[in-house]
């Protein structure tokens, strides 16, 4: 996202900027981010430099964000970060910097940041090192926490074409009776042949011992042929959404997260998805099909049931 131009908060103007420390608090925090990324107009660049030179809180924000970005550019694979994540991070920075600023009301002479790294170090010398190290450490841990959460949740984001999210929704329709099976049979091979003729790819229906096959259906979804089949184990439904692996990996009709694709490419045939509620989901694959099976029984029991062949 380009950040070439930002507005200041109400009451602050570039041409009438006062070097007073209280006025410098009015600068928009995103200007600092744009300054670090070198995506800022020349007049705003001067405004940011003056602000972080005269206000401890702004200088702390600048230092922590710059150091953290430099570190993560070296170590972390670039990912697409949603806007809510930026907002959460900004809120935490504000809270922590405000607490540090309130504990240290004594003005500190801070030199303006310069391009040379040696000269740049002088900028932060007037700030007590214990603040720099402590808050930087907390800030880095906070960023790591949010990135881990982002990567973890990215595997099962609810959307109109997310494979796992769709399987959870259809499970609800199956359990409520809203969606009925087009072909009702307990013969796995028979159902497999019927659905293969409809889809044009090799369908796989496991013939298992400890659950009863209810039936299946073939439907087009987002222009892709999709197979659905259902088992009953005691009073529990085990629903499976199955798609062609080559088609699903294209990602132009239905989406499977990159994390899940990587696991499958690495030879992992069964793995649980993120637990969101009592509907447990498991991703598994067989030859050229990929499945998302959903049930209210535990994921290990879903796995054990669907691999306990006759």
C-alpha positions as CSV (number, residue, x, y, z in Angstrom):
1,X,0.0,0.0,0.0
2,X,1.4,3.4,-1.0
3,X,1.8,5.9,1.8
4,X,3.0,8.8,-0.4
5,X,0.7,11.4,1.4
6,X,-0.9,11.6,4.8
7,X,-3.0,14.2,6.5
8,X,-2.1,15.5,9.9
9,X,-4.4,15.3,12.8
10,X,-6.8,18.2,13.2
11,X,-5.0,21.4,14.4
12,X,-1.6,20.6,13.0
13,X,-0.3,22.2,9.7
14,X,3.0,21.6,8.0
15,X,3.6,25.3,7.4
16,X,2.8,26.4,10.9
17,X,4.6,23.6,12.8
18,X,5.7,24.7,16.3
19,X,8.7,23.1,17.8
20,X,6.9,23.0,21.1
21,X,6.8,19.4,22.4
22,X,3.1,19.4,23.0
23,X,2.4,20.4,19.4
24,X,4.6,17.7,18.1
25,X,2.3,15.1,19.6
26,X,-0.3,16.0,16.9
27,X,1.7,14.3,14.1
28,X,0.0,11.3,12.5
29,X,1.9,8.1,13.5
30,X,1.6,6.8,10.0
31,X,3.9,9.6,8.9
32,X,6.7,8.0,10.9
33,X,6.1,4.7,9.1
34,X,6.1,6.5,5.7
35,X,9.3,8.3,6.7
36,X,11.0,5.0,7.6
37,X,9.9,3.5,4.3
38,X,11.0,6.6,2.4
39,X,7.5,7.1,1.1
40,X,6.9,10.7,2.2
41,X,6.8,14.2,0.6
42,X,9.8,16.5,1.3
43,X,7.8,19.0,3.4
44,X,6.4,16.2,5.5
45,X,9.8,14.7,5.9
46,X,11.0,17.9,7.6
47,X,8.0,17.9,9.8
48,X,8.7,14.3,10.9
49,X,12.3,15.1,11.6
50,X,11.4,18.0,13.8
51,X,8.7,16.0,15.6
52,X,11.0,13.1,16.5
53,X,13.7,15.5,17.5
54,X,11.6,17.3,20.0
55,X,9.2,14.7,21.4
56,X,10.4,11.6,23.3
57,X,7.4,9.5,22.6
58,X,7.7,10.2,18.8
59,X,11.4,9.4,18.9
60,X,10.8,6.1,20.8
61,X,8.2,5.2,18.2
62,X,10.6,6.0,15.4
63,X,13.5,4.0,16.9
64,X,11.4,0.9,17.7
65,X,9.7,0.8,14.4
66,X,12.9,1.3,12.4
67,X,14.9,-1.3,14.4
68,X,12.1,-3.8,14.2
69,X,11.6,-3.3,10.5
70,X,15.3,-3.7,9.8
71,X,15.4,-6.9,11.8
72,X,12.3,-8.4,10.2
73,X,13.4,-7.6,6.7
74,X,16.4,-9.8,7.4
75,X,14.6,-12.7,9.1
76,X,10.9,-12.9,8.2
77,X,9.4,-14.0,4.9
78,X,7.3,-11.3,3.4
79,X,3.5,-11.9,3.8
80,X,0.4,-9.9,3.0
81,X,-0.6,-8.3,6.2
82,X,-4.3,-7.4,6.8
83,X,-5.2,-3.8,7.9
84,X,-6.6,-5.0,11.2
85,X,-3.1,-6.3,12.1
86,X,-1.5,-2.9,11.4
87,X,-4.2,-1.3,13.7
88,X,-3.5,-3.7,16.5
89,X,0.2,-3.1,16.3
90,X,-0.2,0.7,16.2
91,X,-2.5,0.6,19.2
92,X,0.0,-1.4,21.3
93,X,2.8,0.9,20.3
94,X,0.7,3.9,21.4
95,X,-0.1,2.4,24.8
96,X,3.5,1.4,25.5
97,X,5.1,4.6,24.3
98,X,2.6,6.7,26.2
99,X,3.4,4.8,29.4
100,X,7.1,5.4,28.9
101,X,6.6,9.0,28.1
102,X,4.5,9.6,31.2
103,X,7.2,8.1,33.4
104,X,9.8,10.4,32.0
105,X,8.5,14.0,31.8
106,X,12.0,15.5,31.9
107,X,12.9,16.9,28.5
108,X,15.8,15.1,26.7
109,X,17.9,16.9,24.1
110,X,17.6,14.7,21.0
111,X,19.6,15.3,17.9
112,X,17.6,15.0,14.6
113,X,18.1,11.7,12.7
114,X,20.6,11.8,10.0
115,X,21.4,9.4,7.1
116,X,24.8,8.3,8.2
117,X,24.6,5.3,10.7
118,X,27.4,6.8,12.9
119,X,25.7,10.1,13.1
120,X,22.3,8.4,13.5
121,X,23.5,6.7,16.6
122,X,23.9,10.1,18.3
123,X,20.1,10.6,17.9
124,X,19.3,8.0,20.5
125,X,22.2,8.5,22.9
126,X,20.1,11.0,25.0
127,X,17.4,8.4,25.6
128,X,18.1,6.1,28.5
129,X,19.3,2.8,27.2
130,X,17.1,0.8,29.6
131,X,14.1,2.3,27.8
132,X,15.4,1.5,24.4
133,X,16.3,-2.1,25.2
134,X,13.2,-2.8,27.3
135,X,10.6,-1.3,25.0
136,X,12.4,-2.6,21.9
137,X,12.3,-6.1,23.3
138,X,8.6,-5.9,24.1
139,X,7.8,-4.4,20.8
140,X,9.7,-7.1,18.9
141,X,7.9,-9.8,20.9
142,X,4.6,-8.1,20.2
143,X,5.3,-8.0,16.4
144,X,6.4,-11.7,16.4
145,X,3.2,-12.6,18.3
146,X,1.0,-10.8,15.8
147,X,2.8,-12.3,12.8
148,X,2.5,-15.8,14.2
149,X,-1.2,-15.2,14.7
150,X,-1.5,-13.9,11.2
151,X,0.2,-16.9,9.7
152,X,-1.7,-19.3,11.9
153,X,-5.1,-17.9,11.1
154,X,-4.4,-17.4,7.4
155,X,-4.8,-21.1,6.8
156,X,-8.6,-21.0,7.5
157,X,-9.8,-17.5,6.7
158,X,-13.6,-17.4,6.2
159,X,-14.4,-16.3,2.6
160,X,-16.6,-17.2,-0.3
161,X,-14.0,-19.4,-1.9
162,X,-11.8,-20.7,1.0
163,X,-11.9,-24.5,0.8
164,X,-11.9,-25.2,4.5
165,X,-14.3,-22.4,5.4
166,X,-16.7,-23.7,2.8
167,X,-16.5,-27.3,4.2
168,X,-17.5,-26.0,7.7
169,X,-20.5,-24.1,6.3
170,X,-21.7,-27.0,4.3
171,X,-21.3,-29.3,7.3
172,X,-23.9,-27.1,9.1
173,X,-26.3,-27.4,6.1
174,X,-25.8,-31.2,6.1
175,X,-26.4,-31.5,9.8
176,X,-29.5,-29.3,9.8
177,X,-31.0,-31.2,6.8
178,X,-30.8,-28.1,4.5
179,X,-28.6,-30.0,2.1
180,X,-29.6,-33.5,1.0
181,X,-27.6,-36.2,-0.7
182,X,-28.4,-36.8,-4.3
183,X,-27.2,-40.4,-4.2
184,X,-28.0,-42.4,-1.1
185,X,-25.9,-45.6,-0.8
186,X,-23.7,-47.3,1.7
187,X,-21.6,-48.9,-1.1
188,X,-18.4,-46.8,-1.4
189,X,-17.3,-48.2,-4.8
190,X,-20.7,-47.6,-6.3
191,X,-20.8,-44.0,-5.1
192,X,-17.2,-43.5,-6.3
193,X,-18.1,-44.6,-9.8
194,X,-21.2,-42.5,-10.0
195,X,-19.4,-39.3,-8.8
196,X,-16.4,-40.0,-11.1
197,X,-18.7,-40.0,-14.1
198,X,-20.1,-36.6,-13.0
199,X,-16.8,-34.9,-12.2
200,X,-14.4,-36.2,-14.8
201,X,-11.6,-36.8,-12.3
202,X,-10.7,-39.8,-10.1
203,X,-12.9,-39.6,-7.0
204,X,-11.9,-41.4,-3.8
205,X,-14.5,-42.7,-1.3
206,X,-13.0,-44.6,1.6
207,X,-14.7,-47.9,2.4
208,X,-14.5,-47.8,6.2
209,X,-15.5,-50.2,9.0
210,X,-16.5,-48.0,11.9
211,X,-18.9,-45.6,10.1
212,X,-21.8,-46.0,7.8
213,X,-21.7,-44.2,4.4
214,X,-24.9,-42.2,3.9
215,X,-24.4,-41.0,0.3
216,X,-22.9,-38.3,-1.8
217,X,-23.5,-35.4,-4.3
218,X,-21.6,-33.7,-7.0
219,X,-22.0,-29.9,-7.4
220,X,-20.3,-27.2,-9.3
221,X,-18.9,-24.5,-7.1
222,X,-17.2,-21.3,-8.4
223,X,-16.9,-23.1,-11.8
224,X,-15.2,-26.2,-10.3
225,X,-16.7,-29.7,-9.9
226,X,-16.9,-30.6,-6.2
227,X,-17.7,-33.9,-4.5
228,X,-19.6,-34.1,-1.2
229,X,-20.1,-37.3,0.8
230,X,-21.3,-38.1,4.3
231,X,-20.8,-40.8,6.9
232,X,-22.6,-41.4,10.2
233,X,-20.8,-42.6,13.2
234,X,-23.1,-43.3,16.1
235,X,-25.0,-40.0,16.2
236,X,-22.3,-37.9,14.6
237,X,-22.0,-36.7,11.0
238,X,-18.7,-36.8,9.2
239,X,-18.9,-34.7,6.2
240,X,-16.2,-34.5,3.4
241,X,-15.6,-31.9,0.7
242,X,-13.4,-33.3,-2.0
243,X,-11.8,-31.5,-5.0
244,X,-9.3,-32.2,-7.7
245,X,-5.8,-31.5,-6.4
246,X,-4.5,-29.9,-9.7
247,X,-7.6,-27.6,-9.9
248,X,-7.5,-26.7,-6.2
249,X,-3.8,-25.9,-6.4
250,X,-4.5,-23.4,-9.2
251,X,-6.4,-21.3,-6.7
252,X,-8.4,-19.5,-9.4
253,X,-11.8,-20.9,-8.3
254,X,-11.4,-22.3,-4.8
255,X,-8.6,-21.4,-2.5
256,X,-6.4,-23.6,-0.2
257,X,-4.0,-21.7,2.0
258,X,-0.3,-21.7,1.0
259,X,0.6,-23.2,4.3
260,X,-1.7,-26.2,3.6
261,X,-0.4,-26.5,0.1
262,X,3.2,-26.6,1.4
263,X,2.4,-29.4,3.9
264,X,0.8,-31.5,1.1
265,X,3.7,-30.9,-1.2
266,X,6.0,-32.0,1.6
267,X,4.2,-35.3,1.7
268,X,1.9,-34.7,4.7
269,X,-1.3,-36.6,4.0
270,X,-3.4,-35.8,7.1
271,X,-3.3,-32.8,9.3
272,X,-5.9,-30.9,11.5
273,X,-7.0,-27.4,10.6
274,X,-7.2,-24.6,13.2
275,X,-9.9,-25.3,15.8
276,X,-12.5,-22.6,15.6
277,X,-15.4,-24.1,17.5
278,X,-16.9,-27.6,18.0
279,X,-16.7,-28.3,14.3
280,X,-13.3,-29.9,13.8
281,X,-11.8,-30.0,10.3
282,X,-9.1,-32.2,8.9
283,X,-7.3,-31.8,5.6
284,X,-6.3,-35.1,3.8
285,X,-5.3,-36.2,0.4
286,X,-5.3,-39.3,-1.7
287,X,-3.6,-39.4,-5.1
288,X,-5.0,-36.5,-7.1
289,X,-7.8,-35.4,-4.7
290,X,-7.8,-33.2,-1.6
291,X,-10.4,-33.4,1.1
292,X,-11.6,-31.3,4.0
293,X,-13.5,-33.5,6.5
294,X,-15.6,-31.9,9.2
295,X,-17.2,-33.4,12.3
296,X,-17.9,-32.7,15.9
297,X,-15.8,-35.7,16.9
298,X,-12.1,-35.1,17.7
299,X,-9.7,-34.7,14.7
300,X,-7.8,-37.8,15.6
301,X,-11.0,-39.8,15.6
302,X,-12.0,-38.4,12.2
303,X,-8.6,-39.6,11.0
304,X,-8.9,-43.0,12.6
305,X,-12.4,-43.5,11.2
306,X,-11.7,-42.6,7.6
307,X,-8.5,-44.7,7.5
308,X,-10.0,-47.8,9.2
309,X,-10.7,-49.6,5.8
310,X,-12.7,-52.8,5.4
